[in-house]
Amino acid sequence: MIPFSVLDLCPIAEGSTAPDALRNSVELAQHAEKLGYTRYWLAEHHNMPGIASAATAVVIGHVASGTKTIRVGSGGIMLPNHSPLVIAEQFGTLESLYPGRIDLGLGRAPGTDPFTSRALRRVATAAADTFPDDVLELQKYLGEVEEGQRVRAIPGAGTHVPIWLLGSSTFSAQLAAAMGLPFAFASHFAPADLMTALRLYRNLFKPSAQLQKPHAMVGVNVIAADTDKEAQYQFSSLQQSFTQLRRGTPGKVPPPIEDIEKFWSPMEKAMAQDVLLFSAVGSAETVERGLRKIIDMTRADELILAAHISDHKARMRSFEIAAEVRKKIAASENAAMSAD
């Protein structure tokens, strides 16, 4: 039964506030826990009016405190924005508070614009170029203390918080393979290199103390509703948000609209269709067909679902339908195995 997980950007809808978004995230995480989702990840973005998860470690603690069993983590922490020691201390603290439930997904992009990136780091550096070394340093801080080690993460040392590498290109796929780490691909917004990245990751993978065989997680936008028409209507919020971002005018998550064609130009539509290719939008039956196709094509070990929906109740319902779809997929696979 392929695991399904949740990627939450803590969306701030038009007419709502960041506190509203953070409360919604806890409610959704509790809902996901009851529905059998494996993990609940939050993403680091900065200077984005529609995203409330900038202080990602803080939000992870907020969500973990409101849940009991679901794994909670980052999808991801943008490591070039931070020193490895600070992240080790933050996630070592989280692991100490919520043992056995914390994941540390790492990305090498800034998660923001160049001006905000400079404000985060205070100095202009090519931090992404040091990403492999920073991951190694972070692993060292979370591992067992070595004799003569002068700098330690307290809490953090000896916690062995599981590290994932995230990416939207082949770079992190190859690095994850070389380091023997699980890999998550951001195909929910950058699907172009997905298949090449998965092939490289699986072919080049070297077992490690953390992971003995490759584990690839694939990102998918799932906008599910009781009817195809309602799902397409809710999907228009994501379509608008993406277009506004490309226009350089990001804002809060807009409410859905009846006719998306009046909103964008043909060029904007084509760009959105390419970027949002890995999206399953529709009723339970439609979403099931879409997810089966993605699973068959990618041979993913896990799917992580994003649902950039303006209406919180509709977002809750979308994840509920997706959980029902997962059970149907599992039941049919079990029946097929029994027949064989």
C-alpha positions as CSV (number, residue, x, y, z in Angstrom):
1,M,0.0,0.0,0.0
2,I,1.9,3.0,-1.3
3,P,2.3,5.7,1.5
4,F,0.6,9.0,0.9
5,S,1.9,12.1,2.7
6,V,0.9,15.8,2.9
7,L,2.8,18.9,1.8
8,D,1.4,22.0,3.4
9,L,2.4,25.5,2.5
10,C,0.2,27.0,5.2
11,P,-1.8,28.9,2.6
12,I,-3.1,32.3,3.6
13,A,-6.3,32.8,1.7
14,E,-7.7,36.2,0.7
15,G,-9.7,37.6,3.6
16,S,-7.8,35.6,6.2
17,T,-4.6,36.0,8.2
18,A,-1.4,34.1,9.1
19,P,-2.9,33.0,12.5
20,D,-5.9,31.6,10.5
21,A,-3.5,29.6,8.2
22,L,-1.6,28.2,11.2
23,R,-4.7,27.1,12.9
24,N,-5.9,25.5,9.7
25,S,-2.6,23.6,9.4
26,V,-3.0,21.9,12.7
27,E,-6.6,21.0,11.9
28,L,-5.6,19.5,8.6
29,A,-2.7,17.6,10.2
30,Q,-5.1,16.1,12.7
31,H,-7.4,15.2,9.9
32,A,-4.5,13.6,7.9
33,E,-3.4,11.6,10.9
34,K,-6.8,10.1,11.3
35,L,-7.0,9.3,7.5
36,G,-3.7,7.4,7.6
37,Y,-1.3,9.8,5.9
38,T,2.4,8.9,6.7
39,R,4.0,12.3,7.1
40,Y,3.0,16.0,7.2
41,W,5.6,18.3,5.7
42,L,5.9,22.1,5.7
43,A,7.9,24.2,3.3
44,E,10.2,27.2,3.8
45,H,9.2,30.2,1.8
46,H,10.0,33.9,2.5
47,N,8.4,37.2,1.5
48,M,5.3,35.4,0.2
49,P,2.0,37.0,1.2
50,G,0.1,33.7,0.7
51,I,2.4,31.4,2.7
52,A,2.7,31.3,6.5
53,S,5.4,28.7,7.0
54,A,8.5,30.9,6.8
55,A,9.7,30.0,10.3
56,T,9.4,26.3,9.3
57,A,10.9,24.7,12.4
58,V,8.5,26.7,14.6
59,V,5.5,25.6,12.5
60,I,6.7,22.0,12.6
61,G,6.7,22.2,16.4
62,H,3.2,23.8,16.4
63,V,1.8,21.0,14.2
64,A,3.6,18.2,16.1
65,S,2.2,19.4,19.4
66,G,-1.3,19.1,17.9
67,T,-0.9,15.6,16.6
68,K,0.2,12.2,18.1
69,T,1.5,9.8,15.6
70,I,2.0,11.3,12.1
71,R,5.6,12.2,11.2
72,V,6.1,15.9,10.9
73,G,8.9,17.5,9.0
74,S,10.2,20.0,6.4
75,G,9.6,19.8,2.7
76,G,11.9,21.5,3.0
77,I,14.4,23.6,4.9
78,M,16.3,25.7,2.4
79,L,19.8,24.9,3.8
80,P,21.7,27.7,2.0
81,N,19.7,30.2,4.1
82,H,21.0,28.7,7.4
83,S,24.1,27.4,9.1
84,P,24.1,23.6,9.5
85,L,24.6,24.0,13.3
86,V,21.5,26.1,13.7
87,I,19.4,23.6,11.8
88,A,20.9,20.7,13.8
89,E,20.0,22.5,17.0
90,Q,16.4,23.2,15.8
91,F,15.7,19.7,14.6
92,G,17.5,18.1,17.5
93,T,15.2,20.1,19.8
94,L,12.1,19.0,17.8
95,E,13.3,15.3,17.9
96,S,13.8,15.6,21.6
97,L,10.3,17.0,22.1
98,Y,8.6,14.6,19.6
99,P,10.9,11.5,19.4
100,G,10.6,9.3,16.4
101,R,8.3,11.7,14.5
102,I,10.5,14.3,12.9
103,D,11.8,14.4,9.3
104,L,14.4,16.9,7.9
105,G,14.0,17.5,4.2
106,L,16.6,19.8,2.7
107,G,16.6,21.9,-0.4
108,R,19.3,24.0,-2.0
109,A,17.2,26.8,-3.5
110,P,16.6,30.0,-1.5
111,G,12.8,29.7,-1.4
112,T,12.5,33.4,-2.2
113,D,13.6,36.3,-4.4
114,P,17.2,37.6,-4.6
115,F,16.5,40.6,-2.4
116,T,15.0,38.6,0.3
117,S,17.7,36.0,0.0
118,R,20.3,38.6,0.7
119,A,18.2,39.9,3.7
120,L,18.2,36.3,5.1
121,R,21.9,35.8,4.7
122,R,23.0,39.4,5.3
123,V,25.9,38.9,2.9
124,A,25.9,37.9,-0.8
125,T,27.3,34.3,-1.0
126,A,27.1,31.4,-3.4
127,A,25.7,29.3,-0.5
128,A,24.1,26.8,-2.9
129,D,27.6,25.8,-4.1
130,T,28.4,24.6,-0.6
131,F,25.2,22.5,-0.3
132,P,26.9,19.0,-0.4
133,D,29.4,20.1,2.3
134,D,26.7,21.6,4.4
135,V,24.6,18.4,4.3
136,L,27.7,16.5,5.5
137,E,28.3,19.0,8.3
138,L,24.6,18.7,9.3
139,Q,24.8,14.9,9.4
140,K,27.9,15.1,11.6
141,Y,26.1,17.4,14.1
142,L,23.1,15.0,14.3
143,G,25.3,11.9,14.5
144,E,27.2,10.5,17.4
145,V,29.8,12.8,19.0
146,E,33.3,12.0,17.8
147,E,36.4,12.1,20.1
148,G,37.9,15.6,20.0
149,Q,34.8,17.2,18.4
150,R,34.7,20.8,19.6
151,V,31.4,21.9,18.2
152,R,28.3,20.0,19.1
153,A,24.6,20.5,18.5
154,I,22.8,20.4,21.9
155,P,20.1,19.1,21.5
156,G,20.9,17.4,18.3
157,A,23.9,15.2,18.7
158,G,23.0,11.5,18.6
159,T,19.4,12.1,17.5
160,H,20.0,10.9,13.9
161,V,17.0,12.8,12.6
162,P,16.3,11.3,9.2
163,I,17.5,13.6,6.4
164,W,15.9,13.7,3.0
165,L,17.2,15.6,-0.1
166,L,14.6,17.5,-2.1
167,G,15.0,18.7,-5.7
168,S,13.5,19.8,-9.0
169,S,16.5,18.8,-11.1
170,T,19.1,16.0,-11.3
171,F,21.6,17.6,-9.0
172,S,20.0,16.6,-5.7
173,A,19.0,13.2,-7.2
174,Q,22.6,12.3,-7.8
175,L,23.7,13.7,-4.4
176,A,21.0,11.7,-2.6
177,A,22.1,8.6,-4.4
178,A,25.8,9.2,-3.5
179,M,24.9,9.8,0.2
180,G,22.4,7.0,0.4
181,L,19.5,9.3,1.4
182,P,15.8,9.3,0.5
183,F,14.9,11.7,-2.3
184,A,11.8,13.7,-2.9
185,F,11.2,15.4,-6.3
186,A,9.2,18.6,-6.6
187,S,7.2,17.4,-9.6
188,H,4.1,19.2,-8.3
189,F,5.6,22.5,-9.7
190,A,8.7,21.4,-11.8
191,P,8.0,18.1,-13.5
192,A,10.4,18.4,-16.5
193,D,13.4,16.5,-15.1
194,L,11.4,14.0,-13.0
195,M,12.0,10.8,-14.9
196,T,15.7,11.5,-15.5
197,A,16.2,12.4,-11.9
198,L,14.5,9.2,-10.7
199,R,16.5,7.1,-13.1
200,L,19.8,8.6,-11.9
201,Y,18.8,8.3,-8.3
202,R,17.9,4.6,-8.6
203,N,20.9,3.6,-10.8
204,L,23.5,5.5,-8.7
205,F,22.2,4.8,-5.2
206,K,24.7,3.6,-2.6
207,P,23.4,2.1,0.7
208,S,24.1,4.0,3.8
209,A,23.5,3.7,7.6
210,Q,20.2,5.6,7.2
211,L,18.9,3.8,4.1
212,Q,19.7,0.4,2.5
213,K,17.7,0.9,-0.8
214,P,16.4,3.8,-2.8
215,H,13.3,5.6,-1.6
216,A,11.8,8.1,-4.0
217,M,8.9,10.4,-3.1
218,V,7.0,12.2,-5.9
219,G,5.1,15.4,-5.5
220,V,1.6,15.7,-6.9
221,N,-1.1,18.3,-6.8
222,V,-4.3,16.6,-5.8
223,I,-7.5,18.7,-6.0
224,A,-10.3,16.3,-5.3
225,A,-14.0,17.1,-4.8
226,D,-17.3,15.3,-5.1
227,T,-17.6,16.2,-8.8
228,D,-15.1,17.0,-11.6
229,K,-16.7,20.4,-12.0
230,E,-16.2,21.4,-8.3
231,A,-12.6,20.2,-8.4
232,Q,-11.8,22.2,-11.5
233,Y,-13.4,25.2,-9.8
234,Q,-11.2,24.8,-6.7
235,F,-8.1,24.2,-8.9
236,S,-8.5,27.7,-10.3
237,S,-7.0,29.1,-7.1
238,L,-3.7,27.3,-7.7
239,Q,-3.8,28.3,-11.4
240,Q,-4.3,31.9,-10.4
241,S,-1.6,31.8,-7.8
242,F,0.9,30.3,-10.2
243,T,0.1,32.9,-12.8
244,Q,0.4,35.8,-10.3
245,L,3.7,34.5,-9.2
246,R,5.0,34.4,-12.8
247,R,3.7,37.9,-13.3
248,G,5.8,39.1,-10.3
249,T,2.7,39.9,-8.3
250,P,2.4,37.1,-5.7
251,G,-0.4,37.6,-3.2
252,K,-2.7,35.7,-0.8
253,V,-4.4,32.6,-2.2
254,P,-7.3,33.9,-4.4
255,P,-10.8,32.4,-4.2
256,P,-11.7,30.1,-7.1
257,I,-13.3,31.5,-10.2
258,E,-15.8,30.0,-12.7
259,D,-13.9,30.9,-15.9
260,I,-10.1,30.7,-15.7
261,E,-9.8,31.4,-19.4
262,K,-10.8,35.0,-18.7
263,F,-8.0,35.3,-16.2
264,W,-4.9,34.4,-18.2
265,S,-3.3,34.8,-21.6
266,P,-2.7,31.8,-23.9
267,M,1.0,32.0,-23.1
268,E,0.3,32.0,-19.4
269,K,-2.1,29.0,-19.8
270,A,0.5,27.0,-21.7
271,M,3.1,27.7,-19.1
272,A,0.8,26.7,-16.2
273,Q,-0.2,23.5,-18.0
274,D,3.5,22.5,-18.3
275,V,4.4,23.3,-14.7
276,L,1.2,21.8,-13.2
277,L,1.4,18.7,-15.3
278,F,1.5,16.4,-12.3
279,S,-1.9,17.3,-11.0
280,A,-4.9,15.0,-10.4
281,V,-8.0,17.1,-10.4
282,G,-11.5,15.8,-10.2
283,S,-13.9,13.4,-8.5
284,A,-12.6,10.3,-6.7
285,E,-12.8,8.3,-9.9
286,T,-10.9,10.9,-11.9
287,V,-8.2,11.4,-9.2
288,E,-7.8,7.6,-9.0
289,R,-7.1,7.3,-12.7
290,G,-4.6,10.2,-12.5
291,L,-2.7,8.8,-9.5
292,R,-2.6,5.3,-10.9
293,K,-1.0,6.7,-14.1
294,I,1.6,8.6,-12.0
295,I,2.4,5.6,-9.8
296,D,2.7,3.3,-12.8
297,M,4.9,5.8,-14.7
298,T,7.3,6.8,-11.9
299,R,7.2,3.6,-9.7
300,A,7.2,6.0,-6.8
301,D,7.8,4.6,-3.3
302,E,5.7,7.4,-1.8
303,L,3.5,10.2,-3.0
304,I,3.4,13.6,-1.3
305,L,0.2,15.5,-2.1
306,A,-0.2,19.3,-2.2
307,A,-3.6,21.0,-2.3
308,H,-3.3,24.7,-2.8
309,I,-7.0,25.4,-2.2
310,S,-8.4,28.6,-0.9
311,D,-11.3,27.2,1.0
312,H,-10.2,25.3,4.1
313,K,-13.2,22.9,4.2
314,A,-12.7,22.1,0.5
315,R,-9.0,21.4,1.2
316,M,-9.9,19.0,4.1
317,R,-12.4,17.3,1.8
318,S,-9.8,16.9,-0.9
319,F,-7.4,15.0,1.4
320,E,-10.3,12.9,2.6
321,I,-11.1,11.8,-0.9
322,A,-7.5,11.2,-1.7
323,A,-7.2,8.9,1.3
324,E,-10.2,6.9,0.0
325,V,-8.6,6.7,-3.4
326,R,-5.4,5.3,-1.8
327,K,-7.5,2.5,-0.2
328,K,-9.1,1.6,-3.6
329,I,-5.6,1.5,-5.3
330,A,-4.3,-0.7,-2.5
331,A,-7.3,-3.0,-2.7
332,S,-7.0,-3.5,-6.5
333,E,-3.3,-4.2,-6.2
334,N,-3.9,-6.8,-3.4
335,A,-6.5,-8.4,-5.6
336,A,-4.1,-8.5,-8.5
337,M,-1.4,-10.1,-6.4
338,S,-3.8,-12.7,-5.1
339,A,-4.8,-13.6,-8.6
340,D,-1.2,-14.1,-9.6
